[in-house]
Amino acid sequence: MAIRQFFRSLFSARRVGGRTDDDSLHDDAEAEKRNQIRYTRALVLQKVKTTFSNESTSCILEILDRYGVESYERERERVQIAILKLSEGELEKLAAYVKVAKEDYRDALAYAEYPQELQSETWKMNAQTVEEIRQKDKTQYLDWLNGNDL
């Protein structure tokens, strides 16, 4: 539970110039600068097909689309891709991570995009080590996203 609280405080939105950090992620140019990834429905469909190659796409989308219905459920495509990654191609995990995301979407993003950092006591490490961990996390995420993780 302490880890969840730590990451909620770490990823909580901060007010900057009347906008929250999260608001800027809805701007495609800003999102590309931050992540160099453009999260689209087409990308979600592609990852559904590769992650659940033996399942009906419509069945997977029915479960996945439970996230992003409510106005407070932010960054729909990015979170759905995180859910797909975390599911590891298992229907039970897919449904479980949709539920996690509906409670707090930042948890799904953090576990998908920063897995090693979440398991590390980064506050006890020097800046270089933390940066190395973050770079490894970014590399593993991009490898998975691009299908190079096989």
C-alpha positions in Angstrom: 0.0 0.0 0.0 2.9 2.4 0.7 4.1 1.9 -2.9 0.7 2.8 -4.3 0.7 6.0 -2.1 4.2 6.9 -3.2 3.4 6.6 -6.9 0.1 8.4 -6.5 2.0 11.3 -5.0 4.7 11.0 -7.7 2.3 11.0 -10.6 -0.3 13.4 -9.2 -1.2 16.2 -11.5 0.5 19.6 -10.7 -1.0 22.9 -11.7 1.1 24.8 -14.3 -0.3 28.0 -15.9 -3.9 27.0 -15.3 -3.5 23.5 -16.7 -2.6 20.3 -15.1 0.3 18.2 -16.4 -2.2 15.6 -17.5 -4.0 18.2 -19.7 -1.0 18.7 -21.9 -1.0 14.9 -22.7 -4.2 15.5 -24.8 -2.2 17.7 -27.1 -0.6 15.4 -29.7 2.5 17.6 -30.2 3.1 17.7 -26.5 2.5 13.9 -26.1 4.9 13.2 -29.0 7.6 15.4 -27.3 7.2 13.5 -24.0 6.8 10.0 -25.2 7.5 10.1 -29.0 4.5 7.8 -29.3 1.2 8.8 -30.8 -1.5 6.8 -29.0 -4.4 6.2 -31.4 -7.2 3.7 -31.8 -5.3 2.1 -34.7 -2.4 1.4 -32.3 -4.8 0.0 -29.8 -6.3 -2.3 -32.4 -2.8 -3.4 -33.6 -1.7 -4.3 -30.0 -5.0 -6.1 -29.4 -4.4 -8.3 -32.4 -0.8 -9.1 -31.4 -1.4 -9.5 -27.7 -4.5 -11.6 -28.1 -3.9 -13.3 -31.5 -6.0 -16.3 -30.6 -9.0 -14.3 -29.3 -11.8 -12.4 -31.0 -10.8 -8.8 -31.4 -14.4 -7.7 -30.7 -14.4 -9.7 -27.5 -11.1 -8.1 -26.3 -12.3 -4.6 -27.3 -15.6 -5.1 -25.4 -13.6 -5.7 -22.2 -10.9 -3.0 -23.0 -13.5 -0.4 -23.9 -14.9 -0.4 -20.4 -12.0 2.0 -19.7 -12.5 5.5 -21.2 -16.2 5.7 -20.8 -16.4 8.1 -18.0 -15.3 11.7 -18.4 -12.7 11.4 -15.6 -11.0 8.4 -17.3 -8.1 10.1 -19.0 -5.8 9.2 -21.8 -8.0 6.4 -23.2 -5.7 4.9 -25.8 -2.5 5.2 -23.8 -4.1 3.5 -20.8 -5.7 0.8 -23.0 -2.3 0.0 -24.4 -0.9 -0.1 -20.9 -3.7 -2.5 -19.9 -2.9 -4.7 -22.9 0.8 -4.8 -21.9 0.0 -5.7 -18.3 -2.5 -8.4 -19.4 0.2 -10.5 -21.1 -2.4 -11.9 -23.4 -4.6 -13.3 -20.5 -8.3 -12.5 -20.4 -8.4 -12.6 -16.6 -5.6 -10.1 -16.3 -7.1 -7.9 -19.0 -10.3 -7.6 -16.9 -8.4 -7.1 -13.7 -6.2 -4.3 -15.1 -9.3 -2.5 -16.6 -10.6 -2.4 -13.1 -7.3 -1.1 -11.8 -7.3 1.6 -14.5 -10.9 2.6 -13.7 -9.9 3.2 -10.0 -6.7 5.2 -10.9 -5.4 5.1 -14.5 -2.0 6.2 -13.3 -1.4 2.9 -11.6 -1.8 1.1 -15.0 0.5 3.5 -16.7 3.1 3.2 -14.0 3.2 -0.6 -13.9 3.3 -0.8 -17.7 5.8 1.9 -18.4 8.0 1.9 -15.3 8.1 -1.6 -14.0 11.7 -1.7 -12.8 11.5 1.7 -11.2 8.4 0.6 -9.3 10.3 -2.3 -7.9 13.4 -0.2 -6.9 14.0 2.1 -4.0 15.0 4.9 -6.3 15.0 7.5 -3.4 18.1 5.6 -2.0 19.9 5.7 -5.4 22.1 8.2 -7.1 20.7 10.1 -10.0 22.7 8.2 -12.6 21.4 4.8 -11.4 17.9 6.1 -11.4 18.3 7.5 -14.9 19.7 4.1 -16.1 16.6 2.3 -14.6 14.3 4.8 -16.3 16.1 4.3 -19.6 15.8 0.5 -19.3 12.1 0.9 -18.5 11.6 3.1 -21.6 13.5 0.6 -23.8 11.5 -2.4 -22.6 8.2 -0.5 -23.1 9.2 0.6 -26.6 10.4 -2.9 -27.5 7.0 -4.3 -26.4 5.1 -1.6 -28.2 7.1 -2.1 -31.4 6.9 -5.9 -31.2 10.6 -6.4 -30.6 10.2 -8.1 -27.2 9.8 -11.7 -28.6 
